Amino acid sequence: MLAVLLARNYGWQAAFIVTGAIGIVFAGAWYRFYRSPDRASYVTPEELAEIHEGQRPVEVSATTIGQVVSTSRFWAIAVPRFLAEPAWQTFSFWVPLYFAKERGWDLTHIAMFAWVPFLAADAGGILGGYFAPWLQRTGRVTLEGSRIAGVCLGAVLMIAPGCVGLVASPYWAITLLGVGGFAHQWISVLINTLSADVFPKSHIAKANGLVGMAGWTGGLLFSLAIGQLADRIGFAPLFACLGAFDLLGAVWLVAFRHRLAVRGA
């Protein structure tokens, strides 16, 4: 909404300049105030002890990219991430165009409602992080099992944005996309955590970075596909693909669940 107000009153350049400047301010604040737990004055000795107690010992060893990608654990996580990320790229780059071209909204209407999937995504990221430990406590589910169950639940919710083409009202459409934003970030936080859960600690940085690369590769390819196909077939079939992708990713993850037993350092 801020970007729209700036663009209408001061030109589109101002929208980029001001929002970029806000990002720089946030980055500066993070750099100034963030400290690791070992160095942060606001972390009590009791909290620090609890943090260290929950960490596995680290066996320092050289790890190559080839060693990471040759494991079935990597592909068990990378493929669902590859299939999940197209949703976020679609929400980020194509939703405004969809509402402008197929729902007839002007810039003001888009500004009033296009933020809904992103606010819902914030809620999904937070609640997804709480869901897995809650499931472990109440359902006696293993660590990796709780993550997989959460991903499966999120994949079912991703059916909602796949149904956008079936509703007549643009307000129902934005509601379904809001469910999709919630579900995607729910899935994303659980898949990201799996890397730290199942890889030795000395391998986590490479493993998570490569899993992230797989995800953004999937998002890039699907975004290119939207650019080529949206004018020919419309957005509805492409939104339907998002739901199908996450369901396939959940099936893949369940099929490879025996490869995700939590390993030591």
C-alpha positions in Angstrom: 0.0 0.0 0.0 2.9 2.3 0.8 4.4 1.7 -2.6 1.1 2.5 -4.3 0.7 5.8 -2.4 4.3 6.8 -3.3 3.8 5.9 -6.9 0.6 7.8 -7.3 1.9 11.0 -5.6 5.6 11.0 -6.5 6.1 8.6 -9.4 7.0 5.0 -9.6 10.7 5.7 -8.9 9.9 7.0 -5.4 8.2 3.7 -4.6 11.5 1.8 -5.3 13.7 4.4 -3.6 11.7 4.7 -0.3 11.1 0.9 0.1 14.7 0.2 -0.7 15.8 2.8 1.9 13.6 1.2 4.5 15.3 -2.1 3.8 18.7 -0.5 4.3 17.6 0.9 7.6 16.4 -2.5 8.8 19.7 -4.1 7.7 21.7 -1.5 9.5 19.6 -2.1 12.7 20.1 -5.8 12.5 23.9 -5.4 12.0 24.0 -3.0 15.0 22.0 -4.9 17.5 22.1 -8.6 16.6 24.6 -10.8 18.5 25.0 -14.5 18.6 23.7 -16.0 21.9 27.3 -16.5 23.2 28.0 -12.7 22.8 24.5 -11.2 23.5 24.2 -9.4 26.8 20.5 -10.0 26.9 20.8 -13.8 27.0 21.0 -15.1 30.6 23.4 -17.8 31.6 20.4 -20.2 32.1 19.1 -19.5 28.6 22.6 -20.0 27.1 22.9 -23.3 29.0 19.6 -24.4 27.6 20.6 -23.4 24.0 23.9 -25.4 24.3 22.1 -28.4 25.8 19.9 -28.7 22.8 22.8 -28.7 20.3 24.6 -31.7 19.0 28.4 -31.9 19.3 30.2 -30.9 16.1 32.7 -33.1 14.4 34.7 -30.7 12.3 35.3 -32.3 8.9 35.8 -31.1 5.4 32.6 -31.5 3.3 32.3 -31.2 -0.4 29.2 -30.3 -2.4 29.5 -33.7 -4.0 29.3 -35.4 -0.7 26.1 -33.6 0.2 24.2 -34.0 -3.1 25.2 -37.7 -3.3 23.1 -38.5 -0.2 19.5 -39.6 -0.4 18.7 -37.3 2.6 19.6 -34.3 0.4 17.2 -35.3 -2.4 14.5 -36.3 0.0 14.4 -32.6 1.1 15.5 -30.8 -2.1 12.8 -32.2 -4.4 9.9 -31.0 -2.1 11.6 -27.6 -1.8 12.0 -27.4 -5.6 8.2 -28.1 -5.9 7.2 -25.8 -3.1 9.0 -22.6 -4.1 7.1 -21.8 -7.3 4.2 -20.8 -5.0 6.2 -18.0 -3.4 7.5 -16.7 -6.7 4.0 -16.6 -8.0 2.6 -14.8 -5.0 5.5 -12.3 -5.0 5.6 -11.4 -8.7 2.4 -12.5 -10.5 -0.6 -12.0 -8.2 -0.9 -8.2 -8.9 -0.9 -8.8 -12.6 -3.5 -11.6 -12.2 -5.9 -9.3 -10.4 -5.3 -6.5 -13.0 -5.7 -8.7 -16.1 -8.3 -11.3 -15.0 -10.2 -9.6 -12.2 -10.2 -6.1 -13.5 -8.7 -4.5 -10.4 -7.0 -1.1 -10.6 -3.9 -0.2 -8.7 -5.8 1.0 -5.6 -7.8 -2.3 -5.3 -4.6 -4.3 -5.7 -2.9 -2.2 -2.9 -5.8 -2.7 -0.6 -5.9 -6.5 -0.9 -2.7 -7.9 -2.4 -0.9 -7.9 0.9 -3.2 -10.6 2.3 -1.2 -13.6 1.1 2.0 -12.1 2.7 0.4 -11.4 6.1 -1.0 -14.9 6.0 2.4 -16.2 5.2 3.8 -14.6 8.3 1.2 -16.5 10.4 2.1 -19.7 8.6 5.8 -19.3 9.2 5.2 -18.7 12.9 2.6 -21.4 13.5 4.4 -24.0 11.4 7.4 -23.6 13.7 5.2 -24.3 16.7 3.3 -27.2 15.1 6.1 -29.7 14.9 7.2 -29.6 18.6 3.5 -29.6 19.6 2.9 -32.7 17.6 6.0 -34.3 19.2 4.7 -33.6 22.7 1.0 -34.6 22.2 1.3 -37.3 19.5 4.6 -38.9 20.5 5.8 -38.4 16.9 9.5 -38.5 16.0 11.3 -35.3 15.2 11.4 -35.9 11.5 8.0 -37.4 11.5 6.5 -34.2 13.0 8.1 -32.1 10.2 6.8 -34.5 7.5 3.3 -34.5 9.0 3.3 -30.7 9.0 4.4 -30.6 5.4 1.6 -32.9 4.4 -1.0 -30.8 6.2 0.4 -27.7 4.4 0.2 -29.5 1.1 -3.5 -30.2 1.6 -4.1 -26.5 2.4 -2.3 -25.6 -0.9 -5.3 -27.0 -2.7 -7.0 -23.7 -1.9 -4.9 -21.4 -4.3 -5.3 -24.2 -6.9 -9.0 -23.5 -6.9 -8.7 -19.7 -7.6 -10.0 -20.2 -11.1 -13.2 -21.8 -9.8 -14.5 -18.8 -7.9 -16.3 -15.8 -9.4 -15.6 -13.2 -6.7 -12.2 -11.6 -6.6 -12.5 -11.4 -2.8 -12.9 -15.2 -2.7 -9.8 -15.4 -4.9 -7.7 -13.3 -2.6 -9.0 -15.4 0.3 -7.9 -18.6 -1.3 -4.5 -17.0 -2.1 -4.2 -16.0 1.5 -4.7 -19.7 2.5 -2.0 -20.5 0.0 0.4 -17.9 1.5 -0.2 -19.4 4.9 0.3 -23.0 3.7 3.4 -22.2 1.7 5.3 -20.6 4.5 4.1 -23.3 6.9 5.7 -25.8 4.5 8.8 -23.7 3.9 9.7 -23.4 7.5 9.3 -27.1 8.1 11.4 -28.1 5.1 14.1 -25.7 6.0 14.3 -27.0 9.5 14.6 -30.6 8.2 18.1 -29.8 6.9 19.3 -28.9 10.4 17.5 -32.0 11.8 18.9 -34.7 9.6 22.3 -33.5 8.5 25.4 -33.5 10.7 26.0 -30.0 12.1 29.2 -29.6 10.2 27.3 -30.2 6.9 24.2 -28.0 7.6 25.4 -24.8 5.9 26.2 -26.5 2.5 23.1 -28.7 2.7 20.7 -25.9 3.5 22.3 -23.7 0.9 21.9 -26.3 -1.8 18.3 -27.1 -0.8 17.6 -23.4 -1.0 19.2 -23.3 -4.5 16.9 -26.2 -5.5 13.9 -24.3 -4.3 14.7 -21.0 -6.0 15.6 -22.9 -9.2 12.1 -24.4 -9.2 10.6 -20.9 -8.5 12.6 -19.4 -11.4 11.6 -22.0 -13.9 7.9 -21.8 -13.0 8.0 -18.0 -13.1 9.4 -18.3 -16.6 6.7 -20.7 -17.5 4.0 -18.2 -16.2 5.5 -15.5 -18.4 5.2 -17.7 -21.5 1.8 -19.3 -20.8 -0.3 -16.8 -18.8 -1.5 -15.0 -21.9 -2.3 -18.2 -23.8 -4.0 -20.4 -21.2 -4.8 -17.9 -18.4 -3.7 -18.0 -14.8 -6.2 -20.5 -13.4 -4.3 -23.7 -14.7 -1.0 -22.3 -13.4 -2.5 -21.7 -9.9 -3.8 -25.2 -10.0 -0.2 -26.4 -10.6 0.9 -24.9 -7.3 -1.4 -27.2 -5.4 -0.4 -30.2 -7.4 3.3 -29.4 -6.9 3.1 -29.4 -3.1 1.0 -32.6 -3.0 3.6 -34.3 -5.1 6.3 -32.9 -2.8 4.5 -34.3 0.3 4.2 -37.7 -1.4 7.9 -37.7 -2.2 8.8 -36.7 1.4 6.6 -39.5 2.8 8.2 -42.0 0.4 11.7 -41.0 1.5 10.9 -40.7 5.2 13.1 -43.7 6.1 16.1 -41.8 4.7 15.5 -38.9 7.2 16.4 -40.6 10.5 18.0 -38.0 12.6 21.8 -38.4 12.5 24.5 -37.4 14.9 27.3 -35.0 14.1 
